[in-house]
Amino acid sequence: MNLIFRLIKTVLLAFFRERLDSLFAPSILHFRVWPNDLDTNFHMNNGRYLTLMDLGRFDLVMRNGLLKLVMRNKSVPVLSAATIRYRLSLDPFQKFRLESRVLCWDETWVYMEQRFIFAKGPKKGVVAAIGLVKGGFLNKKERRVMPTKDILAHLGMKTKSPPFPAHVKSWVEAEEHLKDVTVIKKAA
C-alpha cells in the first residue's frame, strides 16, 4: 500500500463514522488529486484509481461489520478480478468522491462497483471512472476463499443475491473466458 497516510486516515475515520446499515449501503470517501497521484499527462495515474479502490473496499469492510469476521477467521480480503472504465480525467487538486457498493454475489465471490465522481466544479456529480471488482475473503488457515453464505451469516443475513446487472453478467462471462488464455500451451 503506497498510500499510507490515506490508509491511516481511512482506518481512523471508519471507527468514528456511522456503521453502514445494509450490505448494499455505499461507502463514500472524499479525496483530492495530489501531485504524487499524477502521471506524465498531469492527470491522475490510471494505477492510482485501482489503489484508491482498495481504500473504498477497506472502508466498506470496516463499516459494515466484516472486520470482526476477517480477524476471527484470520482471513484477508482478496480480489480475483478487477476492471475499470475511464471516462474523464481527474486533474491536479480536483476534489472527487469514491463510492463503493456491493451489487451481487455467487457462492464464492462478491461483485462490487466503485465510482469516482467529481465533487466540485462544472462536472460536479459526473462519473469520471467506474470499476468492477470480484472479491472475497481468503481464509489463510484453510487456504480457501470463504463461501459467501458464511459472510452473510456473520451479518445475520439469509437473503439471496440480487439479480446480476447485465454489465456485471457480461463481465463475469468475459472473465471466465480469460481462464482459457492463462494456460500456456506448448506449440505443436
N, CA and C of each residue as an Amber inpcrd file, in Angstrom:
protein
   564
   0.8670000  -1.1770000   0.0000000   0.0000000   0.0000000   0.0000000
   0.9010000   1.2250000   0.0000000   0.9030000   1.9670000  -1.1040000
   1.7650000   3.1310000  -1.1800000   1.0380000   4.4210000  -0.7820000
  -0.1290000   4.2890000  -0.2310000  -0.8920000   5.4540000   0.2080000
  -1.0620000   5.4140000   1.7250000   0.0290000   5.3020000   2.4360000
  -0.0190000   5.0520000   3.8690000  -0.8100000   6.1150000   4.6360000
  -0.6700000   7.3900000   4.2880000  -1.3980000   8.4250000   5.0240000
  -2.8880000   8.3700000   4.7300000  -3.2400000   8.0920000   3.4930000
  -4.6580000   7.9330000   3.1660000  -5.2280000   6.6890000   3.8440000
  -4.4460000   5.6360000   3.9460000  -4.8980000   4.4190000   4.6260000
  -5.1490000   4.7070000   6.1050000  -4.2060000   5.3720000   6.7510000
  -4.3620000   5.7040000   8.1690000  -5.6090000   6.5570000   8.3740000
  -5.8080000   7.5400000   7.5260000  -6.9880000   8.4000000   7.6270000
  -8.2670000   7.5790000   7.4460000  -8.2840000   6.6900000   6.4640000
  -9.4690000   5.8710000   6.2010000  -9.7880000   4.9890000   7.4040000
  -8.7700000   4.3580000   7.9790000  -8.9770000   3.4740000   9.1260000
  -9.4830000   4.2590000  10.3300000  -8.8200000   5.3740000  10.6380000
  -9.2290000   6.1630000  11.8070000 -10.6500000   6.6960000  11.6570000
 -10.9640000   7.2270000  10.4950000 -12.3100000   7.7690000  10.2880000
 -13.3780000   6.6770000  10.3240000 -13.0360000   5.4770000   9.8730000
 -14.0110000   4.3790000   9.8720000 -14.4940000   4.0630000  11.2910000
 -13.6170000   4.2380000  12.2760000 -14.0180000   3.9730000  13.6600000
 -15.0100000   5.0150000  14.1790000 -15.0160000   6.1970000  13.5830000
 -15.8690000   7.2670000  14.0760000 -17.0920000   7.5250000  13.1870000
 -17.0690000   6.9980000  11.9950000 -18.2160000   7.1730000  11.1100000
 -19.2780000   6.1520000  11.4660000 -20.5280000   6.4620000  11.1330000
 -21.5900000   5.5250000  11.4790000 -21.4580000   4.2350000  10.6880000
 -21.9140000   3.1720000  11.3010000 -21.8750000   1.8640000  10.6670000
 -22.8500000   1.8570000   9.4890000 -22.4850000   1.1480000   8.4440000
 -23.3650000   1.0180000   7.2870000 -24.4880000   0.0570000   7.6760000
 -25.7140000   0.4780000   7.4690000 -26.8610000  -0.2850000   7.9660000
 -27.2870000  -1.4390000   7.0660000 -26.6360000  -1.5910000   5.9430000
 -27.0200000  -2.6260000   4.9930000 -25.7970000  -3.0570000   4.2010000
 -25.8230000  -4.2970000   3.7510000 -24.7500000  -4.7830000   2.8940000
 -24.6800000  -3.9630000   1.6110000 -25.7960000  -3.3760000   1.2110000
 -25.8680000  -2.6300000  -0.0420000 -25.6230000  -1.1310000   0.1300000
 -25.4530000  -0.6830000   1.3650000 -25.1850000   0.7430000   1.6000000
 -23.7970000   1.0870000   1.0620000 -23.6700000   2.2270000   0.3970000
 -22.3630000   2.5750000  -0.1720000 -21.4070000   3.1620000   0.8620000
 -20.1440000   2.8910000   0.6520000 -19.0840000   3.5970000   1.3560000
 -18.7610000   4.8070000   0.4890000 -18.6710000   5.9690000   1.0980000
 -18.3290000   7.1800000   0.3510000 -17.1060000   7.8110000   1.0130000
 -16.0420000   7.9220000   0.2410000 -14.8080000   8.5510000   0.7060000
 -14.5170000   9.7580000  -0.1630000 -13.9780000  10.8020000   0.4570000
 -13.6660000  12.0430000  -0.2610000 -12.1510000  12.1830000  -0.3960000
 -11.7350000  12.5410000  -1.5980000 -10.3140000  12.6800000  -1.9000000
 -10.0580000  13.9330000  -2.7320000  -8.7800000  14.2200000  -2.8880000
  -8.3000000  15.2690000  -3.7760000  -7.1120000  14.6840000  -4.5370000
  -6.9620000  15.0690000  -5.7840000  -5.8320000  14.6080000  -6.5890000
  -4.6000000  15.4210000  -6.1790000  -3.6020000  14.7280000  -5.6230000
  -2.3760000  15.3780000  -5.2040000  -1.2890000  15.1790000  -6.2610000
  -0.2310000  15.9920000  -6.2350000   0.8340000  15.8550000  -7.2420000
   1.4290000  14.4510000  -7.3500000   1.4900000  13.7150000  -6.2280000
   2.0410000  12.3590000  -6.3030000   1.0550000  11.3460000  -6.9110000
  -0.1390000  11.7860000  -7.2410000  -1.1290000  10.9450000  -7.9190000
  -1.0420000  11.0650000  -9.4400000  -0.2440000  12.0160000  -9.9170000
  -0.2520000  12.3560000 -11.3430000   0.6810000  11.4770000 -12.1650000
   0.3380000  11.3500000 -13.4410000   1.2340000  10.6750000 -14.3850000
   1.8570000  11.7320000 -15.2970000   2.5140000  11.3230000 -16.3510000
   3.2040000  12.2690000 -17.2360000   2.2410000  13.1460000 -18.0290000
   0.9580000  12.7960000 -18.0540000  -0.0570000  13.6330000 -18.7120000
  -0.6830000  14.6340000 -17.7430000  -0.1760000  14.6730000 -16.5190000
  -0.6460000  15.5860000 -15.4760000  -2.1230000  15.4180000 -15.1540000
  -2.5770000  14.1830000 -15.1570000  -3.8620000  13.8400000 -14.5570000
  -3.6460000  12.5780000 -13.7170000  -4.6520000  12.1720000 -12.9710000
  -4.4510000  11.0500000 -12.0610000  -4.0530000   9.7980000 -12.8350000
  -3.0020000   9.1650000 -12.3540000  -2.4510000   7.9630000 -12.9620000
  -3.4800000   6.8350000 -12.9280000  -3.5620000   6.0650000 -14.0100000
  -4.5700000   5.0060000 -14.0750000  -4.3890000   3.9690000 -12.9670000
  -3.1770000   3.6920000 -12.5580000  -2.9480000   2.7510000 -11.4660000
  -3.4050000   3.2880000 -10.1210000  -3.3960000   4.6010000  -9.9620000
  -3.8180000   5.2000000  -8.6910000  -5.2990000   4.9270000  -8.4270000
  -6.1090000   4.8920000  -9.4850000  -7.5290000   4.5930000  -9.3120000
  -7.6980000   3.2440000  -8.6090000  -6.9650000   2.2450000  -9.1060000
  -7.0830000   0.9010000  -8.5360000  -6.6210000   0.8660000  -7.0850000
  -5.5890000   1.6240000  -6.7680000  -5.0910000   1.6700000  -5.3930000
  -6.1000000   2.3500000  -4.4760000  -6.7150000   3.4310000  -4.9440000
  -7.7370000   4.1020000  -4.1360000  -8.9690000   3.2160000  -3.9590000
  -9.2550000   2.3870000  -4.9480000 -10.3780000   1.4630000  -4.8260000
 -10.1610000   0.5080000  -3.6530000  -8.8930000   0.1530000  -3.3780000
  -8.5940000  -0.6700000  -2.2030000  -9.1080000   0.0070000  -0.9340000
  -8.8920000   1.3060000  -0.8270000  -9.3310000   2.0420000   0.3610000
 -10.8510000   2.0420000   0.4850000 -11.5370000   2.1840000  -0.6410000
 -13.0030000   2.1510000  -0.6210000 -13.5330000   0.8160000  -0.1190000
 -12.9120000  -0.2590000  -0.5830000 -13.3480000  -1.5860000  -0.1330000
 -12.9900000  -1.8040000   1.3330000 -11.8500000  -1.2840000   1.7610000
 -11.4440000  -1.4200000   3.1550000 -12.4360000  -0.7070000   4.0650000
 -12.8440000   0.4900000   3.6760000 -13.8380000   1.2360000   4.4490000
 -15.1580000   0.4550000   4.4970000 -15.5460000  -0.1110000   3.3890000
 -16.7740000  -0.9050000   3.3210000 -16.7090000  -2.0770000   4.3040000
 -15.6010000  -2.7860000   4.3220000 -15.4200000  -3.9390000   5.2150000
 -15.4700000  -3.4960000   6.6750000 -14.7950000  -2.4030000   6.9850000
 -14.7520000  -1.9410000   8.3760000 -16.1220000  -1.4670000   8.8460000
 -16.8430000  -0.7610000   8.0060000 -18.0790000  -0.1180000   8.4520000
 -19.3230000  -0.9940000   8.3320000 -19.2360000  -2.1310000   7.6520000
 -20.4220000  -2.9910000   7.6280000 -20.2690000  -4.2030000   8.5450000
 -19.2330000  -4.2180000   9.3850000 -19.0930000  -5.2420000  10.4070000
 -18.2970000  -6.4670000   9.9980000 -17.6920000  -6.4430000   8.8300000
 -16.9580000  -7.6180000   8.3700000 -15.5370000  -7.7050000   8.9180000
 -15.0350000  -6.6350000   9.5050000 -13.6770000  -6.6750000  10.0450000
 -13.5590000  -7.7290000  11.1500000 -14.6170000  -7.8720000  11.9690000
 -14.6010000  -8.8870000  13.0250000 -14.4920000 -10.2870000  12.4270000
 -15.2080000 -10.5180000  11.3500000 -15.1560000 -11.8140000  10.6660000
 -13.7460000 -12.0800000  10.1380000 -13.1560000 -11.0700000   9.5430000
 -11.8070000 -11.1880000   8.9930000 -10.8140000 -11.5330000  10.1020000
 -10.9090000 -10.8370000  11.2040000  -9.9760000 -11.0560000  12.3160000
 -10.1910000 -12.4390000  12.9420000 -11.4560000 -12.8000000  13.1670000
 -11.7630000 -14.0710000  13.8140000 -11.2990000 -15.2690000  12.9850000
 -11.4500000 -15.1880000  11.6810000 -11.0960000 -16.3030000  10.8020000
  -9.6890000 -16.1910000  10.2230000  -8.9400000 -15.1980000  10.6870000
  -7.5920000 -14.9720000  10.1510000  -7.6250000 -14.9450000   8.6240000
  -8.5680000 -14.1530000   8.1310000  -8.7640000 -14.0280000   6.6880000
  -8.2110000 -12.7040000   6.1950000  -8.0180000 -12.6360000   4.8960000
  -7.6090000 -11.3920000   4.2650000  -8.5110000 -11.1460000   3.0560000
  -8.8750000  -9.8850000   2.8150000  -9.6530000  -9.5930000   1.6140000
  -8.7750000  -9.8160000   0.3800000  -9.3410000 -10.4590000  -0.6320000
  -8.6160000 -10.7030000  -1.8750000  -9.5080000 -10.3710000  -3.0630000
  -8.8480000 -10.0230000  -4.1620000  -9.5630000  -9.8140000  -5.4190000
  -9.2200000 -10.9410000  -6.3630000 -10.2130000 -11.3510000  -7.1250000
  -9.9920000 -12.3290000  -8.1820000  -9.8850000 -11.6200000  -9.5230000
 -10.5840000 -10.4830000  -9.6360000 -10.5660000  -9.7460000 -10.8980000
 -10.9980000  -8.3090000 -10.6550000 -10.5490000  -7.4350000 -11.5280000
 -10.9470000  -6.0290000 -11.4850000 -10.8980000  -5.4680000 -12.8950000
 -11.8120000  -4.5740000 -13.1680000 -11.7890000  -3.8520000 -14.4360000
 -12.2190000  -2.4220000 -14.1500000 -11.7630000  -1.5240000 -14.9780000
 -12.1220000  -0.1200000 -14.7840000 -12.3300000   0.5370000 -16.1440000
 -13.2860000   1.4420000 -16.1930000 -13.5930000   2.2140000 -17.4050000
 -13.3510000   3.6770000 -17.0710000 -12.3460000   4.2540000 -17.7190000
 -12.0200000   5.6680000 -17.5040000 -12.8580000   6.4980000 -18.4640000
 -13.5470000   7.5030000 -17.9470000 -14.4000000   8.3480000 -18.7810000
 -13.8150000   9.7590000 -18.9410000 -13.4740000  10.3600000 -17.8280000
 -12.9480000  11.7250000 -17.8110000 -11.7680000  11.7790000 -16.8540000
 -10.8050000  12.6140000 -17.1550000  -9.6210000  12.6610000 -16.2930000
  -9.8760000  13.4830000 -15.0360000  -9.2200000  13.0590000 -13.9730000
  -9.2070000  13.8190000 -12.7280000  -7.8910000  14.5910000 -12.7090000
  -7.9940000  15.9010000 -12.6600000  -6.8480000  16.7820000 -12.8060000
  -6.2540000  17.1780000 -11.4520000  -5.0630000  17.8100000 -11.4690000
  -4.4140000  18.1810000 -10.2090000  -5.3360000  18.9970000  -9.2950000
  -5.3600000  18.6080000  -8.0320000  -6.1070000  19.2600000  -6.9560000
  -7.6270000  19.1250000  -7.0980000  -8.0810000  18.3570000  -8.0590000
  -9.5120000  18.1040000  -8.2550000 -10.0540000  17.3300000  -7.0580000
 -11.1980000  17.7690000  -6.5360000 -11.8620000  17.0340000  -5.4650000
 -12.8020000  16.0220000  -6.0990000 -12.8350000  14.8220000  -5.5100000
 -13.7300000  13.7840000  -6.0030000 -14.1240000  12.8810000  -4.8520000
 -15.1560000  12.1030000  -5.0740000 -15.5450000  11.1110000  -4.0790000
 -15.5180000   9.7320000  -4.7220000 -15.2590000   8.7540000  -3.9000000
 -15.2440000   7.3640000  -4.3290000 -16.4080000   6.6650000  -3.6480000
 -17.3350000   6.1600000  -4.4400000 -18.4820000   5.4210000  -3.9150000
 -18.2760000   3.9470000  -4.2120000 -18.2920000   3.1360000  -3.1730000
 -18.0880000   1.6900000  -3.2940000 -19.3290000   0.9920000  -2.7680000
 -19.8380000   0.0320000  -3.5360000 -21.0370000  -0.6810000  -3.1000000
 -21.0400000  -2.1160000  -3.6030000 -21.6840000  -2.9780000  -2.8350000
 -21.8950000  -4.3690000  -3.2270000 -23.0840000  -4.4030000  -4.1800000
 -22.9230000  -5.1390000  -5.2860000 -24.0150000  -5.2880000  -6.2420000
 -24.7080000  -6.6440000  -6.1310000 -23.9040000  -7.7160000  -6.0490000
 -24.4580000  -9.0620000  -6.0650000 -23.3680000 -10.0490000  -5.6680000
 -23.6860000 -11.3270000  -5.6270000 -22.7090000 -12.3380000  -5.2580000
 -23.1290000 -13.6990000  -5.7960000 -22.1340000 -14.5980000  -5.8240000
 -22.4080000 -16.0040000  -6.1290000 -21.9430000 -16.8130000  -4.9190000
 -21.7120000 -18.0970000  -5.0580000 -21.3450000 -18.9370000  -3.9140000
 -19.9900000 -18.5560000  -3.3140000 -19.1100000 -18.0070000  -4.1410000
 -17.7450000 -17.7360000  -3.6830000 -17.3890000 -16.2590000  -3.6680000
 -17.8700000 -15.4990000  -4.6460000 -17.3870000 -14.1380000  -4.8570000
 -18.4670000 -13.0940000  -4.6620000 -18.0220000 -11.9270000  -4.2210000
 -18.8760000 -10.7500000  -4.0940000 -18.4700000  -9.7850000  -5.2070000
 -19.4470000  -9.2090000  -5.8930000 -19.1900000  -8.2930000  -7.0030000
 -19.5560000  -6.8850000  -6.5550000 -18.5910000  -5.9840000  -6.6980000
 -18.7670000  -4.6060000  -6.2400000 -18.5220000  -3.6200000  -7.3730000
 -19.1570000  -2.4840000  -7.2310000 -18.9650000  -1.3850000  -8.1830000
 -18.3470000  -0.2290000  -7.4120000 -17.3880000   0.4450000  -8.0430000
 -16.7490000   1.6040000  -7.4270000 -16.6990000   2.7380000  -8.4350000
 -17.2530000   3.8680000  -8.0370000 -17.3520000   5.0270000  -8.9300000
 -16.5450000   6.2030000  -8.3940000 -15.8120000   6.8430000  -9.2960000
 -15.0910000   8.0780000  -8.9950000 -15.9550000   9.2090000  -9.5470000
 -16.3830000  10.1130000  -8.6670000 -17.3560000  11.1360000  -9.0460000
 -16.8050000  12.5220000  -8.7100000 -16.8740000  13.4250000  -9.6810000
 -16.4290000  14.8000000  -9.4500000 -17.2320000  15.4020000  -8.2990000
 -16.5370000  16.0500000  -7.3580000 -17.1920000  16.6240000  -6.1830000
 -17.4600000  18.1200000  -6.3080000 -16.7640000  18.7940000  -7.1940000
 -16.9090000  20.2540000  -7.3200000 -16.7930000  20.6690000  -8.7720000
 -17.1430000  21.9090000  -9.0230000 -16.9510000  22.4850000 -10.3480000
 -18.0530000  22.1410000 -11.3340000 -17.8400000  22.4640000 -12.5910000
 -18.8770000  22.2690000 -13.6040000 -19.2160000  20.7970000 -13.8600000
 -18.3480000  19.8790000 -13.4610000 -18.6070000  18.4370000 -13.6580000
 -19.1300000  17.7660000 -12.3860000 -19.5050000  18.5780000 -11.3940000
 -19.9660000  18.0310000 -10.1190000 -21.0470000  16.9680000 -10.3640000
 -20.8590000  15.7860000  -9.7550000 -21.8210000  14.7060000  -9.8790000
 -21.5970000  13.7840000 -11.0670000 -20.6660000  14.1370000 -11.9500000
 -20.3930000  13.3340000 -13.1430000 -19.3950000  12.2300000 -12.7840000
 -19.6190000  11.0440000 -13.3300000 -18.7250000   9.9100000 -13.0820000
 -17.4760000  10.0520000 -13.9450000 -16.3200000  10.0720000 -13.2950000
 -15.0410000  10.1650000 -14.0040000 -14.5510000   8.7750000 -14.4080000
 -14.8000000   7.7830000 -13.5530000 -14.3820000   6.4060000 -13.8410000
 -15.2650000   5.4640000 -13.0420000 -15.4190000   4.2660000 -13.5670000
 -16.2190000   3.2570000 -12.8700000 -15.4750000   1.9320000 -12.9280000
 -15.4000000   1.2670000 -11.7790000 -14.6970000   0.0000000 -11.7010000
 -15.6070000  -1.1030000 -11.1840000 -15.3280000  -2.3150000 -11.6090000
 -15.9990000  -3.5050000 -11.0920000 -14.9310000  -4.4060000 -10.5000000
 -15.2320000  -5.0050000  -9.3560000 -14.2930000  -5.9350000  -8.7470000
 -15.0290000  -7.1890000  -8.2960000 -14.2860000  -8.2820000  -8.3190000
 -14.7670000  -9.5930000  -7.8710000 -13.8680000  -9.9720000  -6.7130000
 -14.4180000  -9.9990000  -5.5140000 -13.5840000 -10.2270000  -4.3550000
 -14.2090000 -11.1510000  -3.3370000 -13.4120000 -11.4810000  -2.3520000
 -13.8680000 -12.3250000  -1.2620000 -12.8630000 -12.2730000  -0.1360000
 -12.9620000 -13.2420000   0.7650000 -12.0590000 -13.3180000   1.9000000
 -11.3420000 -14.6590000   1.8680000 -10.0250000 -14.6060000   1.8410000
  -9.2170000 -15.8120000   1.8370000  -8.9310000 -16.2300000   3.2700000
  -9.4030000 -17.4010000   3.6360000  -9.1060000 -17.9680000   4.9450000
  -7.7110000 -18.5690000   4.8440000  -6.7420000 -17.8910000   5.4380000
  -5.3470000 -18.3140000   5.2870000  -5.0800000 -19.6670000   5.9300000
  -5.7960000 -19.9690000   7.0000000  -5.5910000 -21.2470000   7.6780000
  -6.0850000 -22.4000000   6.8020000  -7.2580000 -22.2310000   6.2060000
  -7.8230000 -23.2900000   5.3650000  -7.3740000 -23.1900000   3.9070000
  -6.7200000 -22.0960000   3.5750000  -6.2100000 -21.8580000   2.2200000
  -7.3120000 -21.9550000   1.1690000  -8.4350000 -21.2880000   1.4510000
  -9.5470000 -21.2490000   0.5020000 -10.3280000 -19.9520000   0.6970000
 -11.0580000 -19.6030000  -0.3230000 -11.9030000 -18.4070000  -0.2370000
 -13.1600000 -18.7810000   0.5510000 -13.4970000 -17.9550000   1.5010000
 -14.6550000 -18.1850000   2.3520000 -15.9500000 -18.1240000   1.5260000
 -16.8360000 -19.0880000   1.6630000 -18.1090000 -19.0350000   0.9220000
 -18.9220000 -17.8040000   1.3220000 -19.6300000 -17.2370000   0.3810000
 -20.4010000 -16.0250000   0.6730000 -21.5010000 -16.2900000   1.6970000
 -22.0040000 -17.5340000   1.7660000 -23.0360000 -17.8350000   2.7740000
 -22.4940000 -17.6180000   4.1860000 -21.2030000 -17.8650000   4.3920000
 -20.5850000 -17.6330000   5.6990000 -20.4770000 -16.1390000   5.9940000
 -20.1880000 -15.3730000   4.9760000 -20.1050000 -13.9140000   5.1350000
 -21.4870000 -13.3660000   5.4880000 -22.4950000 -13.8090000   4.7560000
 -23.8620000 -13.3560000   5.0090000 -24.3380000 -13.7790000   6.3950000
 -24.0000000 -14.9910000   6.8120000 -24.3890000 -15.4710000   8.1420000
 -23.7940000 -14.5730000   9.2210000 -22.5520000 -14.1650000   9.0370000
 -21.9080000 -13.2680000  10.0020000 -22.6800000 -11.9590000  10.1230000
 -23.2450000 -11.4940000   9.0070000 -24.0080000 -10.2440000   9.0130000
 -25.4660000 -10.4560000   9.4240000 -25.8340000 -11.7190000   9.7000000
 -27.2140000 -12.0170000  10.0800000 -28.1730000 -11.9540000   8.9060000
 -27.6770000 -12.2300000   7.7230000 -28.4980000 -12.1550000   6.5070000
 -28.7080000 -13.5430000   5.9210000 -29.9240000 -13.7770000   5.4600000
 -30.2270000 -15.0320000   4.7770000 -30.7710000 -14.7560000   3.3810000
 -30.5320000 -13.5770000   2.8970000 -31.0760000 -13.1600000   1.6130000
 -30.2880000 -13.7490000   0.4490000 -30.9790000 -13.9090000  -0.6690000
 -30.3150000 -14.3210000  -1.8980000 -29.7220000 -13.0900000  -2.5660000
 -28.8020000 -13.3370000  -3.4520000 -28.1920000 -12.2410000  -4.2020000
 -29.2410000 -11.5870000  -5.0860000 -29.1660000 -10.2770000  -5.2260000
 -29.9910000  -9.6300000  -6.2480000 -29.5660000 -10.1530000  -7.6150000
 -30.4200000 -10.0120000  -8.6200000 -30.0090000 -10.4420000  -9.9650000
 -28.7440000  -9.6910000 -10.3950000 -27.9000000 -10.3870000 -11.1400000
 -26.6920000  -9.7540000 -11.6470000 -27.0930000  -8.7140000 -12.6920000
 -26.6480000  -7.4520000 -12.5540000 -26.8970000  -6.4800000 -13.6130000
 -26.2630000  -6.9600000 -14.9200000 -26.8270000  -6.5610000 -16.0390000
 -26.3570000  -7.0300000 -17.3520000 -24.8660000  -6.7860000 -17.5520000
 -24.3720000  -5.5980000 -17.1540000 -22.9530000  -5.3080000 -17.3640000
 -22.0540000  -6.1890000 -16.4930000 -22.5190000  -6.5650000 -15.3190000
 -21.7370000  -7.4480000 -14.4580000 -21.7620000  -8.8690000 -15.0190000
 -22.9230000  -9.3050000 -15.4520000 -23.0360000 -10.6430000 -16.0330000
 -22.1180000 -10.7900000 -17.2420000 -22.0890000  -9.7900000 -18.1070000
 -21.2150000  -9.8310000 -19.2850000 -19.7470000  -9.8460000 -18.8800000
 -19.4020000  -9.0520000 -17.8910000 -18.0240000  -9.0090000 -17.4160000
 -17.6090000 -10.3490000 -16.8170000 -18.4940000 -10.9810000 -16.0330000
 -18.1970000 -12.2790000 -15.4360000 -17.9610000 -13.3230000 -16.5340000
 -18.7750000 -13.2820000 -17.5750000 -18.5890000 -14.2060000 -18.7000000
 -17.2500000 -13.9650000 -19.3900000 -16.9050000 -12.7210000 -19.6260000
 -15.6120000 -12.4020000 -20.2390000 -14.4710000 -12.8540000 -19.3380000
 -14.6310000 -12.6770000 -18.0510000 -13.6250000 -13.0960000 -17.0730000
 -13.4350000 -14.6130000 -17.1320000 -14.5140000 -15.3510000 -17.3010000
 -14.4230000 -16.8150000 -17.4110000 -13.6150000 -17.2160000 -18.6460000
 -13.7890000 -16.4910000 -19.7400000 -13.0380000 -16.7900000 -20.9600000
 -11.5420000 -16.5340000 -20.7920000 -11.1860000 -15.6120000 -19.9110000
  -9.7650000 -15.3340000 -19.6650000  -9.0510000 -16.5280000 -19.0410000
  -9.7890000 -17.3750000 -18.3490000  -9.1650000 -18.5720000 -17.7700000
  -8.5330000 -19.4280000 -18.8610000  -9.1600000 -19.4680000 -20.0270000
  -8.6580000 -20.2740000 -21.1360000  -7.3200000 -19.7590000 -21.6550000
  -7.0790000 -18.4760000 -21.5860000  -5.8510000 -17.9290000 -22.1400000
  -4.7190000 -17.8390000 -21.1230000  -5.0070000 -18.1740000 -19.8910000
  -3.9530000 -18.1170000 -18.8760000  -3.1430000 -19.4110000 -18.8330000
  -3.6310000 -20.4380000 -19.4670000  -2.8920000 -21.7080000 -19.5310000
  -1.9560000 -21.6460000 -20.7170000  -0.6820000 -21.8500000 -20.4570000
   0.3110000 -21.8140000 -21.5280000   0.3150000 -23.1790000 -22.2230000
   0.0480000 -23.1470000 -23.4980000   0.0230000 -24.3790000 -24.2750000
   1.3000000 -24.4840000 -25.0900000   1.8480000 -25.6890000 -25.1490000
   3.0680000 -25.8980000 -25.9150000   2.7350000 -25.9010000 -27.4120000
   3.6200000 -25.3050000 -28.1760000   3.4350000 -25.2850000 -29.6410000
   3.6130000 -26.7000000 -30.1960000   2.8170000 -27.0100000 -31.2110000
   2.8790000 -28.3520000 -31.8080000   4.1070000 -28.5340000 -32.6570000
